[in-house]
Amino acid sequence: MARNQDNKMSREEAGRMGGEATAKNHDREFYEEIGQKGGDATSRTHDREFYQEIGQKGGEARDHSNTRSDDSDDNDDGKMSREEAGRKGGEARARQRRPRLKQPLK
């Protein structure tokens, strides 16, 4: 149990306990609904470049976390790199969200 110097519950512990209690009280549909709401809110406040950037960062992070025996970045197996897949995924998501945006994209 993580306690601070005053022997009180730390923020970390309180957050963990709150998360566990929430998980016990709610089902999968609850988390899907709040995730959808968050995604909708994000799409209203962010543009295509935002989705491209996070898609690229996600692809780079996955690529760097993949331990390869040869440590090379060439991908000569005919498959798309994770970085490229992330970028394309971000672009596709931005295209899906475009009709919902009130302002035109740059």
Secondary structure by P-SEA (a helix, b strand, c coil): ccccccccccaaaaaaaaaaaaaaaccaaaaaaaaaaaaaaaaacccaaaaaaaaaaaaaaaaaaccccccccccccccccaaaaaaaaaaaaaaaaccccccccc
